[in-house]
Amino acid sequence: MEIDQNDSRKIHCRMLGHEITFAYCRQTAAAQPCRKVLDCWFEIFDVEAFAREHFTAEQIGAILAPPEPRVTSIIELIRKAQETTGRG
């Protein structure tokens, strides 16, 4: 299976709230697959086989890992903002 074979397929993204292509899901702005890629695309095509063929073990591990608690991500954002402004 070619890596870009499914890139033009589209679905409604529950996280972003609008239609997106598989190309976006397989490589988001962070240059990593979206953590929901398996959940969202499994009914459309064999995304698990695609992941095994094209993603690294680390990428698959990140997809399968539980999401970070919101409080942790908020605290991290505050810490980064404080570093940027010279506070903290």
PyMOL Python script that loads the backbone (N, CA, C, O; Angstrom):
from pymol import cmd

cmd.read_pdbstr("""\
ATOM      1  N   MET A   1       0.852  -1.177   0.000  1.00  0.00           N
ATOM      2  CA  MET A   1       0.000   0.000   0.000  1.00  0.00           C
ATOM      3  C   MET A   1       0.898   1.241   0.000  1.00  0.00           C
ATOM      4  O   MET A   1       1.767   1.387   0.860  1.00  0.00           O
ATOM      5  N   GLU A   2       0.683   2.119  -0.960  1.00  0.00           N
ATOM      6  CA  GLU A   2       1.450   3.365  -1.040  1.00  0.00           C
ATOM      7  C   GLU A   2       1.044   4.288   0.103  1.00  0.00           C
ATOM      8  O   GLU A   2      -0.114   4.284   0.522  1.00  0.00           O
ATOM      9  N   ILE A   3       1.983   5.077   0.609  1.00  0.00           N
ATOM     10  CA  ILE A   3       1.696   5.936   1.758  1.00  0.00           C
ATOM     11  C   ILE A   3       0.639   6.997   1.442  1.00  0.00           C
ATOM     12  O   ILE A   3      -0.111   7.392   2.335  1.00  0.00           O
ATOM     13  N   ASP A   4       0.565   7.462   0.209  1.00  0.00           N
ATOM     14  CA  ASP A   4      -0.392   8.511  -0.134  1.00  0.00           C
ATOM     15  C   ASP A   4      -1.669   7.983  -0.806  1.00  0.00           C
ATOM     16  O   ASP A   4      -2.478   8.767  -1.302  1.00  0.00           O
ATOM     17  N   GLN A   5      -1.843   6.688  -0.821  1.00  0.00           N
ATOM     18  CA  GLN A   5      -2.978   6.055  -1.494  1.00  0.00           C
ATOM     19  C   GLN A   5      -4.331   6.554  -0.978  1.00  0.00           C
ATOM     20  O   GLN A   5      -5.269   6.686  -1.764  1.00  0.00           O
ATOM     21  N   ASN A   6      -4.450   6.830   0.305  1.00  0.00           N
ATOM     22  CA  ASN A   6      -5.726   7.244   0.899  1.00  0.00           C
ATOM     23  C   ASN A   6      -5.781   8.733   1.227  1.00  0.00           C
ATOM     24  O   ASN A   6      -6.739   9.191   1.850  1.00  0.00           O
ATOM     25  N   ASP A   7      -4.777   9.485   0.821  1.00  0.00           N
ATOM     26  CA  ASP A   7      -4.662  10.889   1.220  1.00  0.00           C
ATOM     27  C   ASP A   7      -5.860  11.756   0.851  1.00  0.00           C
ATOM     28  O   ASP A   7      -6.163  12.703   1.577  1.00  0.00           O
ATOM     29  N   SER A   8      -6.542  11.473  -0.235  1.00  0.00           N
ATOM     30  CA  SER A   8      -7.648  12.338  -0.656  1.00  0.00           C
ATOM     31  C   SER A   8      -8.987  11.974  -0.005  1.00  0.00           C
ATOM     32  O   SER A   8      -9.966  12.702  -0.169  1.00  0.00           O
ATOM     33  N   ARG A   9      -9.041  10.867   0.727  1.00  0.00           N
ATOM     34  CA  ARG A   9     -10.284  10.502   1.421  1.00  0.00           C
ATOM     35  C   ARG A   9     -10.601  11.548   2.481  1.00  0.00           C
ATOM     36  O   ARG A   9      -9.700  12.093   3.118  1.00  0.00           O
ATOM     37  N   LYS A  10     -11.895  11.825   2.663  1.00  0.00           N
ATOM     38  CA  LYS A  10     -12.300  12.858   3.614  1.00  0.00           C
ATOM     39  C   LYS A  10     -13.309  12.314   4.624  1.00  0.00           C
ATOM     40  O   LYS A  10     -14.137  11.458   4.310  1.00  0.00           O
ATOM     41  N   ILE A  11     -13.212  12.840   5.848  1.00  0.00           N
ATOM     42  CA  ILE A  11     -14.197  12.579   6.897  1.00  0.00           C
ATOM     43  C   ILE A  11     -14.357  13.841   7.732  1.00  0.00           C
ATOM     44  O   ILE A  11     -13.571  14.782   7.623  1.00  0.00           O
ATOM     45  N   HIS A  12     -15.384  13.840   8.562  1.00  0.00           N
ATOM     46  CA  HIS A  12     -15.581  14.938   9.508  1.00  0.00           C
ATOM     47  C   HIS A  12     -14.723  14.669  10.738  1.00  0.00           C
ATOM     48  O   HIS A  12     -14.825  13.605  11.348  1.00  0.00           O
ATOM     49  N   CYS A  13     -13.885  15.624  11.100  1.00  0.00           N
ATOM     50  CA  CYS A  13     -13.004  15.479  12.260  1.00  0.00           C
ATOM     51  C   CYS A  13     -13.754  15.920  13.518  1.00  0.00           C
ATOM     52  O   CYS A  13     -14.209  17.059  13.619  1.00  0.00           O
ATOM     53  N   ARG A  14     -13.871  14.996  14.469  1.00  0.00           N
ATOM     54  CA  ARG A  14     -14.561  15.305  15.725  1.00  0.00           C
ATOM     55  C   ARG A  14     -13.758  16.255  16.596  1.00  0.00           C
ATOM     56  O   ARG A  14     -14.337  16.983  17.403  1.00  0.00           O
ATOM     57  N   MET A  15     -12.443  16.265  16.453  1.00  0.00           N
ATOM     58  CA  MET A  15     -11.610  17.154  17.267  1.00  0.00           C
ATOM     59  C   MET A  15     -11.583  18.577  16.708  1.00  0.00           C
ATOM     60  O   MET A  15     -11.625  19.543  17.471  1.00  0.00           O
ATOM     61  N   LEU A  16     -11.514  18.713  15.379  1.00  0.00           N
ATOM     62  CA  LEU A  16     -11.429  20.030  14.758  1.00  0.00           C
ATOM     63  C   LEU A  16     -12.792  20.594  14.376  1.00  0.00           C
ATOM     64  O   LEU A  16     -12.959  21.810  14.279  1.00  0.00           O
ATOM     65  N   GLY A  17     -13.760  19.718  14.161  1.00  0.00           N
ATOM     66  CA  GLY A  17     -15.109  20.166  13.856  1.00  0.00           C
ATOM     67  C   GLY A  17     -15.385  20.467  12.395  1.00  0.00           C
ATOM     68  O   GLY A  17     -16.384  21.113  12.081  1.00  0.00           O
ATOM     69  N   HIS A  18     -14.535  20.020  11.507  1.00  0.00           N
ATOM     70  CA  HIS A  18     -14.783  20.216  10.080  1.00  0.00           C
ATOM     71  C   HIS A  18     -14.192  19.060   9.289  1.00  0.00           C
ATOM     72  O   HIS A  18     -13.531  18.186   9.849  1.00  0.00           O
ATOM     73  N   GLU A  19     -14.435  19.061   7.980  1.00  0.00           N
ATOM     74  CA  GLU A  19     -13.966  17.983   7.124  1.00  0.00           C
ATOM     75  C   GLU A  19     -12.461  18.103   6.882  1.00  0.00           C
ATOM     76  O   GLU A  19     -11.939  19.194   6.650  1.00  0.00           O
ATOM     77  N   ILE A  20     -11.782  16.963   6.941  1.00  0.00           N
ATOM     78  CA  ILE A  20     -10.347  16.916   6.677  1.00  0.00           C
ATOM     79  C   ILE A  20     -10.030  15.680   5.849  1.00  0.00           C
ATOM     80  O   ILE A  20     -10.843  14.762   5.742  1.00  0.00           O
ATOM     81  N   THR A  21      -8.846  15.669   5.270  1.00  0.00           N
ATOM     82  CA  THR A  21      -8.397  14.521   4.493  1.00  0.00           C
ATOM     83  C   THR A  21      -7.544  13.600   5.364  1.00  0.00           C
ATOM     84  O   THR A  21      -7.044  13.999   6.416  1.00  0.00           O
ATOM     85  N   PHE A  22      -7.393  12.379   4.906  1.00  0.00           N
ATOM     86  CA  PHE A  22      -6.524  11.444   5.605  1.00  0.00           C
ATOM     87  C   PHE A  22      -5.080  11.942   5.604  1.00  0.00           C
ATOM     88  O   PHE A  22      -4.333  11.672   6.545  1.00  0.00           O
ATOM     89  N   ALA A  23      -4.686  12.661   4.568  1.00  0.00           N
ATOM     90  CA  ALA A  23      -3.325  13.205   4.513  1.00  0.00           C
ATOM     91  C   ALA A  23      -3.028  14.032   5.751  1.00  0.00           C
ATOM     92  O   ALA A  23      -1.934  13.948   6.308  1.00  0.00           O
ATOM     93  N   TYR A  24      -3.992  14.828   6.184  1.00  0.00           N
ATOM     94  CA  TYR A  24      -3.798  15.632   7.394  1.00  0.00           C
ATOM     95  C   TYR A  24      -3.669  14.729   8.618  1.00  0.00           C
ATOM     96  O   TYR A  24      -2.815  14.964   9.472  1.00  0.00           O
ATOM     97  N   CYS A  25      -4.495  13.718   8.707  1.00  0.00           N
ATOM     98  CA  CYS A  25      -4.487  12.824   9.878  1.00  0.00           C
ATOM     99  C   CYS A  25      -3.197  12.019   9.992  1.00  0.00           C
ATOM    100  O   CYS A  25      -2.715  11.772  11.097  1.00  0.00           O
ATOM    101  N   ARG A  26      -2.648  11.617   8.879  1.00  0.00           N
ATOM    102  CA  ARG A  26      -1.450  10.774   8.945  1.00  0.00           C
ATOM    103  C   ARG A  26      -0.204  11.592   9.242  1.00  0.00           C
ATOM    104  O   ARG A  26       0.821  11.035   9.635  1.00  0.00           O
ATOM    105  N   GLN A  27      -0.278  12.910   9.059  1.00  0.00           N
ATOM    106  CA  GLN A  27       0.867  13.764   9.384  1.00  0.00           C
ATOM    107  C   GLN A  27       0.353  15.160   9.728  1.00  0.00           C
ATOM    108  O   GLN A  27       0.206  16.013   8.852  1.00  0.00           O
ATOM    109  N   THR A  28       0.083  15.378  11.005  1.00  0.00           N
ATOM    110  CA  THR A  28      -0.449  16.655  11.463  1.00  0.00           C
ATOM    111  C   THR A  28       0.644  17.722  11.461  1.00  0.00           C
ATOM    112  O   THR A  28       1.760  17.480  11.002  1.00  0.00           O
ATOM    113  N   ALA A  29       0.317  18.884  11.969  1.00  0.00           N
ATOM    114  CA  ALA A  29       1.280  19.986  12.031  1.00  0.00           C
ATOM    115  C   ALA A  29       2.529  19.606  12.817  1.00  0.00           C
ATOM    116  O   ALA A  29       3.602  20.158  12.575  1.00  0.00           O
ATOM    117  N   ALA A  30       2.404  18.675  13.748  1.00  0.00           N
ATOM    118  CA  ALA A  30       3.547  18.221  14.540  1.00  0.00           C
ATOM    119  C   ALA A  30       4.358  17.150  13.801  1.00  0.00           C
ATOM    120  O   ALA A  30       5.270  16.560  14.379  1.00  0.00           O
ATOM    121  N   ALA A  31       4.038  16.899  12.543  1.00  0.00           N
ATOM    122  CA  ALA A  31       4.716  15.886  11.710  1.00  0.00           C
ATOM    123  C   ALA A  31       4.566  14.486  12.301  1.00  0.00           C
ATOM    124  O   ALA A  31       5.427  13.629  12.100  1.00  0.00           O
ATOM    125  N   GLN A  32       3.495  14.260  13.015  1.00  0.00           N
ATOM    126  CA  GLN A  32       3.183  12.961  13.609  1.00  0.00           C
ATOM    127  C   GLN A  32       1.744  12.609  13.250  1.00  0.00           C
ATOM    128  O   GLN A  32       0.944  13.505  12.979  1.00  0.00           O
ATOM    129  N   PRO A  33       1.400  11.331  13.244  1.00  0.00           N
ATOM    130  CA  PRO A  33      -0.002  10.965  13.009  1.00  0.00           C
ATOM    131  C   PRO A  33      -0.885  11.485  14.144  1.00  0.00           C
ATOM    132  O   PRO A  33      -0.451  11.563  15.294  1.00  0.00           O
ATOM    133  N   CYS A  34      -2.099  11.830  13.815  1.00  0.00           N
ATOM    134  CA  CYS A  34      -3.064  12.229  14.832  1.00  0.00           C
ATOM    135  C   CYS A  34      -3.302  11.054  15.782  1.00  0.00           C
ATOM    136  O   CYS A  34      -3.340   9.902  15.350  1.00  0.00           O
ATOM    137  N   ARG A  35      -3.459  11.341  17.054  1.00  0.00           N
ATOM    138  CA  ARG A  35      -3.661  10.262  18.031  1.00  0.00           C
ATOM    139  C   ARG A  35      -4.994   9.550  17.847  1.00  0.00           C
ATOM    140  O   ARG A  35      -5.192   8.466  18.395  1.00  0.00           O
ATOM    141  N   LYS A  36      -5.907  10.136  17.089  1.00  0.00           N
ATOM    142  CA  LYS A  36      -7.221   9.539  16.849  1.00  0.00           C
ATOM    143  C   LYS A  36      -7.322   8.861  15.482  1.00  0.00           C
ATOM    144  O   LYS A  36      -8.404   8.417  15.099  1.00  0.00           O
ATOM    145  N   VAL A  37      -6.217   8.774  14.742  1.00  0.00           N
ATOM    146  CA  VAL A  37      -6.266   8.275  13.366  1.00  0.00           C
ATOM    147  C   VAL A  37      -6.874   6.871  13.273  1.00  0.00           C
ATOM    148  O   VAL A  37      -7.641   6.602  12.349  1.00  0.00           O
ATOM    149  N   LEU A  38      -6.556   5.990  14.189  1.00  0.00           N
ATOM    150  CA  LEU A  38      -7.123   4.635  14.135  1.00  0.00           C
ATOM    151  C   LEU A  38      -8.610   4.645  14.464  1.00  0.00           C
ATOM    152  O   LEU A  38      -9.389   3.921  13.843  1.00  0.00           O
ATOM    153  N   ASP A  39      -9.006   5.459  15.435  1.00  0.00           N
ATOM    154  CA  ASP A  39     -10.414   5.540  15.841  1.00  0.00           C
ATOM    155  C   ASP A  39     -11.302   6.117  14.740  1.00  0.00           C
ATOM    156  O   ASP A  39     -12.430   5.667  14.541  1.00  0.00           O
ATOM    157  N   CYS A  40     -10.796   7.090  14.046  1.00  0.00           N
ATOM    158  CA  CYS A  40     -11.622   7.786  13.053  1.00  0.00           C
ATOM    159  C   CYS A  40     -11.726   7.073  11.714  1.00  0.00           C
ATOM    160  O   CYS A  40     -12.755   7.176  11.045  1.00  0.00           O
ATOM    161  N   TRP A  41     -10.696   6.361  11.311  1.00  0.00           N
ATOM    162  CA  TRP A  41     -10.635   5.835   9.955  1.00  0.00           C
ATOM    163  C   TRP A  41     -10.891   4.342   9.829  1.00  0.00           C
ATOM    164  O   TRP A  41     -10.938   3.838   8.707  1.00  0.00           O
ATOM    165  N   PHE A  42     -11.059   3.610  10.927  1.00  0.00           N
ATOM    166  CA  PHE A  42     -11.152   2.150  10.831  1.00  0.00           C
ATOM    167  C   PHE A  42     -12.350   1.669  10.011  1.00  0.00           C
ATOM    168  O   PHE A  42     -12.303   0.577   9.444  1.00  0.00           O
ATOM    169  N   GLU A  43     -13.420   2.460   9.939  1.00  0.00           N
ATOM    170  CA  GLU A  43     -14.593   2.052   9.152  1.00  0.00           C
ATOM    171  C   GLU A  43     -14.438   2.361   7.658  1.00  0.00           C
ATOM    172  O   GLU A  43     -15.193   1.845   6.834  1.00  0.00           O
ATOM    173  N   ILE A  44     -13.472   3.191   7.319  1.00  0.00           N
ATOM    174  CA  ILE A  44     -13.294   3.642   5.939  1.00  0.00           C
ATOM    175  C   ILE A  44     -12.353   2.716   5.166  1.00  0.00           C
ATOM    176  O   ILE A  44     -12.630   2.354   4.022  1.00  0.00           O
ATOM    177  N   PHE A  45     -11.240   2.336   5.801  1.00  0.00           N
ATOM    178  CA  PHE A  45     -10.290   1.400   5.188  1.00  0.00           C
ATOM    179  C   PHE A  45      -9.460   0.761   6.299  1.00  0.00           C
ATOM    180  O   PHE A  45      -9.595   1.138   7.463  1.00  0.00           O
ATOM    181  N   ASP A  46      -8.619  -0.187   5.960  1.00  0.00           N
ATOM    182  CA  ASP A  46      -7.829  -0.911   6.951  1.00  0.00           C
ATOM    183  C   ASP A  46      -6.671  -0.039   7.435  1.00  0.00           C
ATOM    184  O   ASP A  46      -5.520  -0.231   7.044  1.00  0.00           O
ATOM    185  N   VAL A  47      -7.002   0.910   8.284  1.00  0.00           N
ATOM    186  CA  VAL A  47      -6.019   1.872   8.775  1.00  0.00           C
ATOM    187  C   VAL A  47      -4.998   1.207   9.699  1.00  0.00           C
ATOM    188  O   VAL A  47      -3.871   1.690   9.813  1.00  0.00           O
ATOM    189  N   GLU A  48      -5.366   0.122  10.353  1.00  0.00           N
ATOM    190  CA  GLU A  48      -4.400  -0.591  11.198  1.00  0.00           C
ATOM    191  C   GLU A  48      -3.277  -1.188  10.350  1.00  0.00           C
ATOM    192  O   GLU A  48      -2.105  -1.094  10.716  1.00  0.00           O
ATOM    193  N   ALA A  49      -3.626  -1.795   9.234  1.00  0.00           N
ATOM    194  CA  ALA A  49      -2.607  -2.340   8.332  1.00  0.00           C
ATOM    195  C   ALA A  49      -1.742  -1.209   7.779  1.00  0.00           C
ATOM    196  O   ALA A  49      -0.525  -1.350   7.661  1.00  0.00           O
ATOM    197  N   PHE A  50      -2.372  -0.102   7.444  1.00  0.00           N
ATOM    198  CA  PHE A  50      -1.632   1.056   6.966  1.00  0.00           C
ATOM    199  C   PHE A  50      -0.627   1.515   8.015  1.00  0.00           C
ATOM    200  O   PHE A  50       0.533   1.775   7.696  1.00  0.00           O
ATOM    201  N   ALA A  51      -1.071   1.615   9.269  1.00  0.00           N
ATOM    202  CA  ALA A  51      -0.192   2.070  10.350  1.00  0.00           C
ATOM    203  C   ALA A  51       0.985   1.119  10.543  1.00  0.00           C
ATOM    204  O   ALA A  51       2.124   1.559  10.698  1.00  0.00           O
ATOM    205  N   ARG A  52       0.711  -0.177  10.533  1.00  0.00           N
ATOM    206  CA  ARG A  52       1.790  -1.161  10.695  1.00  0.00           C
ATOM    207  C   ARG A  52       2.833  -1.039   9.579  1.00  0.00           C
ATOM    208  O   ARG A  52       4.027  -1.238   9.804  1.00  0.00           O
ATOM    209  N   GLU A  53       2.364  -0.712   8.384  1.00  0.00           N
ATOM    210  CA  GLU A  53       3.263  -0.624   7.238  1.00  0.00           C
ATOM    211  C   GLU A  53       4.045   0.686   7.180  1.00  0.00           C
ATOM    212  O   GLU A  53       5.198   0.697   6.750  1.00  0.00           O
ATOM    213  N   HIS A  54       3.427   1.797   7.612  1.00  0.00           N
ATOM    214  CA  HIS A  54       4.023   3.114   7.372  1.00  0.00           C
ATOM    215  C   HIS A  54       4.450   3.889   8.620  1.00  0.00           C
ATOM    216  O   HIS A  54       5.226   4.837   8.499  1.00  0.00           O
ATOM    217  N   PHE A  55       3.984   3.529   9.790  1.00  0.00           N
ATOM    218  CA  PHE A  55       4.343   4.267  10.998  1.00  0.00           C
ATOM    219  C   PHE A  55       5.406   3.513  11.779  1.00  0.00           C
ATOM    220  O   PHE A  55       5.472   2.284  11.731  1.00  0.00           O
ATOM    221  N   THR A  56       6.232   4.253  12.493  1.00  0.00           N
ATOM    222  CA  THR A  56       7.247   3.631  13.338  1.00  0.00           C
ATOM    223  C   THR A  56       6.591   3.078  14.602  1.00  0.00           C
ATOM    224  O   THR A  56       5.445   3.402  14.914  1.00  0.00           O
ATOM    225  N   ALA A  57       7.334   2.241  15.321  1.00  0.00           N
ATOM    226  CA  ALA A  57       6.834   1.705  16.589  1.00  0.00           C
ATOM    227  C   ALA A  57       6.550   2.842  17.570  1.00  0.00           C
ATOM    228  O   ALA A  57       5.584   2.776  18.330  1.00  0.00           O
ATOM    229  N   GLU A  58       7.381   3.877  17.558  1.00  0.00           N
ATOM    230  CA  GLU A  58       7.171   5.024  18.445  1.00  0.00           C
ATOM    231  C   GLU A  58       5.883   5.767  18.087  1.00  0.00           C
ATOM    232  O   GLU A  58       5.136   6.172  18.978  1.00  0.00           O
ATOM    233  N   GLN A  59       5.620   5.948  16.805  1.00  0.00           N
ATOM    234  CA  GLN A  59       4.398   6.629  16.372  1.00  0.00           C
ATOM    235  C   GLN A  59       3.168   5.820  16.768  1.00  0.00           C
ATOM    236  O   GLN A  59       2.182   6.385  17.241  1.00  0.00           O
ATOM    237  N   ILE A  60       3.215   4.513  16.580  1.00  0.00           N
ATOM    238  CA  ILE A  60       2.087   3.662  16.968  1.00  0.00           C
ATOM    239  C   ILE A  60       1.900   3.696  18.479  1.00  0.00           C
ATOM    240  O   ILE A  60       0.768   3.737  18.961  1.00  0.00           O
ATOM    241  N   GLY A  61       2.991   3.680  19.225  1.00  0.00           N
ATOM    242  CA  GLY A  61       2.905   3.796  20.678  1.00  0.00           C
ATOM    243  C   GLY A  61       2.248   5.089  21.110  1.00  0.00           C
ATOM    244  O   GLY A  61       1.447   5.094  22.045  1.00  0.00           O
ATOM    245  N   ALA A  62       2.577   6.193  20.442  1.00  0.00           N
ATOM    246  CA  ALA A  62       1.973   7.485  20.774  1.00  0.00           C
ATOM    247  C   ALA A  62       0.482   7.499  20.454  1.00  0.00           C
ATOM    248  O   ALA A  62      -0.309   8.090  21.189  1.00  0.00           O
ATOM    249  N   ILE A  63       0.102   6.854  19.366  1.00  0.00           N
ATOM    250  CA  ILE A  63      -1.313   6.780  18.992  1.00  0.00           C
ATOM    251  C   ILE A  63      -2.099   5.981  20.031  1.00  0.00           C
ATOM    252  O   ILE A  63      -3.219   6.347  20.388  1.00  0.00           O
ATOM    253  N   LEU A  64      -1.508   4.891  20.510  1.00  0.00           N
ATOM    254  CA  LEU A  64      -2.206   4.010  21.447  1.00  0.00           C
ATOM    255  C   LEU A  64      -2.119   4.467  22.897  1.00  0.00           C
ATOM    256  O   LEU A  64      -2.858   3.964  23.743  1.00  0.00           O
ATOM    257  N   ALA A  65      -1.237   5.403  23.198  1.00  0.00           N
ATOM    258  CA  ALA A  65      -1.083   5.887  24.572  1.00  0.00           C
ATOM    259  C   ALA A  65      -2.313   6.700  24.991  1.00  0.00           C
ATOM    260  O   ALA A  65      -2.909   7.390  24.164  1.00  0.00           O
ATOM    261  N   PRO A  66      -2.695   6.621  26.271  1.00  0.00           N
ATOM    262  CA  PRO A  66      -3.828   7.428  26.731  1.00  0.00           C
ATOM    263  C   PRO A  66      -3.491   8.916  26.618  1.00  0.00           C
ATOM    264  O   PRO A  66      -2.331   9.300  26.769  1.00  0.00           O
ATOM    265  N   PRO A  67      -4.488   9.746  26.356  1.00  0.00           N
ATOM    266  CA  PRO A  67      -4.218  11.179  26.222  1.00  0.00           C
ATOM    267  C   PRO A  67      -3.745  11.771  27.553  1.00  0.00           C
ATOM    268  O   PRO A  67      -4.096  11.293  28.632  1.00  0.00           O
ATOM    269  N   GLU A  68      -2.957  12.804  27.440  1.00  0.00           N
ATOM    270  CA  GLU A  68      -2.471  13.520  28.612  1.00  0.00           C
ATOM    271  C   GLU A  68      -3.653  14.234  29.274  1.00  0.00           C
ATOM    272  O   GLU A  68      -4.490  14.804  28.573  1.00  0.00           O
ATOM    273  N   PRO A  69      -3.740  14.216  30.615  1.00  0.00           N
ATOM    274  CA  PRO A  69      -4.836  14.932  31.276  1.00  0.00           C
ATOM    275  C   PRO A  69      -4.806  16.417  30.912  1.00  0.00           C
ATOM    276  O   PRO A  69      -3.733  16.999  30.755  1.00  0.00           O
ATOM    277  N   ARG A  70      -5.972  17.019  30.782  1.00  0.00           N
ATOM    278  CA  ARG A  70      -6.058  18.429  30.389  1.00  0.00           C
ATOM    279  C   ARG A  70      -5.305  19.347  31.354  1.00  0.00           C
ATOM    280  O   ARG A  70      -4.683  20.321  30.931  1.00  0.00           O
ATOM    281  N   VAL A  71      -5.364  19.038  32.633  1.00  0.00           N
ATOM    282  CA  VAL A  71      -4.680  19.872  33.614  1.00  0.00           C
ATOM    283  C   VAL A  71      -3.184  19.884  33.344  1.00  0.00           C
ATOM    284  O   VAL A  71      -2.543  20.930  33.451  1.00  0.00           O
ATOM    285  N   THR A  72      -2.629  18.747  33.000  1.00  0.00           N
ATOM    286  CA  THR A  72      -1.204  18.662  32.709  1.00  0.00           C
ATOM    287  C   THR A  72      -0.853  19.522  31.503  1.00  0.00           C
ATOM    288  O   THR A  72       0.148  20.238  31.524  1.00  0.00           O
ATOM    289  N   SER A  73      -1.660  19.460  30.459  1.00  0.00           N
ATOM    290  CA  SER A  73      -1.362  20.263  29.273  1.00  0.00           C
ATOM    291  C   SER A  73      -1.541  21.750  29.547  1.00  0.00           C
ATOM    292  O   SER A  73      -0.799  22.565  28.998  1.00  0.00           O
ATOM    293  N   ILE A  74      -2.503  22.123  30.378  1.00  0.00           N
ATOM    294  CA  ILE A  74      -2.695  23.535  30.733  1.00  0.00           C
ATOM    295  C   ILE A  74      -1.496  24.039  31.526  1.00  0.00           C
ATOM    296  O   ILE A  74      -0.999  25.135  31.268  1.00  0.00           O
ATOM    297  N   ILE A  75      -1.029  23.253  32.484  1.00  0.00           N
ATOM    298  CA  ILE A  75       0.131  23.643  33.284  1.00  0.00           C
ATOM    299  C   ILE A  75       1.358  23.798  32.387  1.00  0.00           C
ATOM    300  O   ILE A  75       2.142  24.729  32.567  1.00  0.00           O
ATOM    301  N   GLU A  76       1.526  22.896  31.428  1.00  0.00           N
ATOM    302  CA  GLU A  76       2.654  22.978  30.496  1.00  0.00           C
ATOM    303  C   GLU A  76       2.572  24.246  29.649  1.00  0.00           C
ATOM    304  O   GLU A  76       3.591  24.893  29.412  1.00  0.00           O
ATOM    305  N   LEU A  77       1.388  24.604  29.196  1.00  0.00           N
ATOM    306  CA  LEU A  77       1.213  25.837  28.418  1.00  0.00           C
ATOM    307  C   LEU A  77       1.549  27.068  29.255  1.00  0.00           C
ATOM    308  O   LEU A  77       2.179  28.002  28.759  1.00  0.00           O
ATOM    309  N   ILE A  78       1.136  27.074  30.508  1.00  0.00           N
ATOM    310  CA  ILE A  78       1.450  28.196  31.410  1.00  0.00           C
ATOM    311  C   ILE A  78       2.959  28.297  31.611  1.00  0.00           C
ATOM    312  O   ILE A  78       3.523  29.390  31.563  1.00  0.00           O
ATOM    313  N   ARG A  79       3.614  27.152  31.838  1.00  0.00           N
ATOM    314  CA  ARG A  79       5.065  27.144  32.041  1.00  0.00           C
ATOM    315  C   ARG A  79       5.788  27.705  30.817  1.00  0.00           C
ATOM    316  O   ARG A  79       6.711  28.508  30.954  1.00  0.00           O
ATOM    317  N   LYS A  80       5.372  27.286  29.625  1.00  0.00           N
ATOM    318  CA  LYS A  80       6.007  27.783  28.403  1.00  0.00           C
ATOM    319  C   LYS A  80       5.777  29.280  28.234  1.00  0.00           C
ATOM    320  O   LYS A  80       6.683  30.000  27.813  1.00  0.00           O
ATOM    321  N   ALA A  81       4.572  29.757  28.558  1.00  0.00           N
ATOM    322  CA  ALA A  81       4.284  31.183  28.455  1.00  0.00           C
ATOM    323  C   ALA A  81       5.146  31.988  29.426  1.00  0.00           C
ATOM    324  O   ALA A  81       5.633  33.066  29.085  1.00  0.00           O
ATOM    325  N   GLN A  82       5.332  31.459  30.633  1.00  0.00           N
ATOM    326  CA  GLN A  82       6.163  32.134  31.619  1.00  0.00           C
ATOM    327  C   GLN A  82       7.619  32.188  31.164  1.00  0.00           C
ATOM    328  O   GLN A  82       8.295  33.195  31.372  1.00  0.00           O
ATOM    329  N   GLU A  83       8.100  31.128  30.554  1.00  0.00           N
ATOM    330  CA  GLU A  83       9.474  31.125  30.035  1.00  0.00           C
ATOM    331  C   GLU A  83       9.640  32.150  28.931  1.00  0.00           C
ATOM    332  O   GLU A  83      10.670  32.819  28.841  1.00  0.00           O
ATOM    333  N   THR A  84       8.622  32.270  28.092  1.00  0.00           N
ATOM    334  CA  THR A  84       8.676  33.203  26.965  1.00  0.00           C
ATOM    335  C   THR A  84       8.696  34.644  27.454  1.00  0.00           C
ATOM    336  O   THR A  84       9.409  35.481  26.900  1.00  0.00           O
ATOM    337  N   THR A  85       7.917  34.935  28.489  1.00  0.00           N
ATOM    338  CA  THR A  85       7.843  36.312  28.985  1.00  0.00           C
ATOM    339  C   THR A  85       8.902  36.628  30.036  1.00  0.00           C
ATOM    340  O   THR A  85       9.017  37.768  30.486  1.00  0.00           O
ATOM    341  N   GLY A  86       9.670  35.622  30.421  1.00  0.00           N
ATOM    342  CA  GLY A  86      10.720  35.837  31.414  1.00  0.00           C
ATOM    343  C   GLY A  86      10.229  35.767  32.844  1.00  0.00           C
ATOM    344  O   GLY A  86      10.975  36.094  33.767  1.00  0.00           O
ATOM    345  N   ARG A  87       9.010  35.354  33.048  1.00  0.00           N
ATOM    346  CA  ARG A  87       8.459  35.184  34.399  1.00  0.00           C
ATOM    347  C   ARG A  87       8.691  33.771  34.869  1.00  0.00           C
ATOM    348  O   ARG A  87       9.027  32.887  34.082  1.00  0.00           O
ATOM    349  N   GLY A  88       8.513  33.567  36.141  1.00  0.00           N
ATOM    350  CA  GLY A  88       8.516  32.214  36.674  1.00  0.00           C
ATOM    351  C   GLY A  88       9.839  31.798  37.051  1.00  0.00           C
ATOM    352  O   GLY A  88      10.023  30.676  37.523  1.00  0.00           O
TER     353      GLY A  88
END
""", "prot")
cmd.dss("prot")
cmd.show_as("cartoon", "prot")
cmd.util.cbc("prot")
cmd.orient("prot")
